[in-house]
Amino acid sequence: MLYVNKPAGISSFDVCFKLRKILHTRKIGHTGTLDPNATGVMIVLFDKATKANQFLVSDRKEYVTRVLLGIKTDTLDIDGSIIEKSNYKLPDENRLKDVLNSFLGQSQQEVPLTSAVSVNGKRLYEYQRNNEEVELPVRTIEIFDIELIQIHEDGFTFKCTVSSGTYIRALVRDILNKLDLIGTVYSLKRTAVDDIRIQDCDELEEILEGNYQAHDLKDLLEKRYDRVDYSEIQDILNGKKIKLESQSDRVLICDGDEALAIYERDGDIYRCIRGLW
């Protein structure tokens, strides 16, 4: 695995495409998309680590977002087409903090039309491109922490820690609605994914020059699942059901420093749900 500080101006797919050559592999993916104009923490999986993608969904992500007031775009960020402009008065600091804090905890968030969420077999952004009407899905999200960083002459910057699946553009949309203002996301930086912080990441250009640190899949999985060392390795390689002294619903089966499989409780035994060798 690689921890990459994604630069602005390229998609998450582009990052993986660029890394294929330096890593000498075609098996490559990532654990969470960042928009082209967004920067920050991106976990890239390659070779056998790609098998574990579904088990690496994060619980918390941290973002620093700058909001530009006075314009509204069709994509809710600066890359979109301007659909509305207005004069504005900067919100009072206490008012802004109160509104931000009102989003703490669980709430319902309407997914933005520009997202890749599927509705009736079609991505939402496809509805937008075709100017088709569609009922936007609503998700339960959670804001664990939110903090005003700075008020600028043309907007403000805030930091938030959110549950997986939270759309920051939609959060900004809802914050501005409460403030009775229009605006858009000017910049977005993902500063952490769970306990992986931006200072742990390598710059993309440095990686492409061969200067990077590869991380062990096992180390990341151990933070999410109880580790079990199992001596009958062939049973694991054959995907056999096994008995374990464990109370966990899912466990990581290891052989020394190697992650072999994810097993799941099935009554009194455990069954293999994904081999990682």
Summary of the structure (lengths in Angstrom):
residues: 277
radius of gyration: 21.5
end to end distance: 14.7
largest distance: 69.8
contacts: 835
relative contact order: 0.18
helix: 24%
strand: 40%
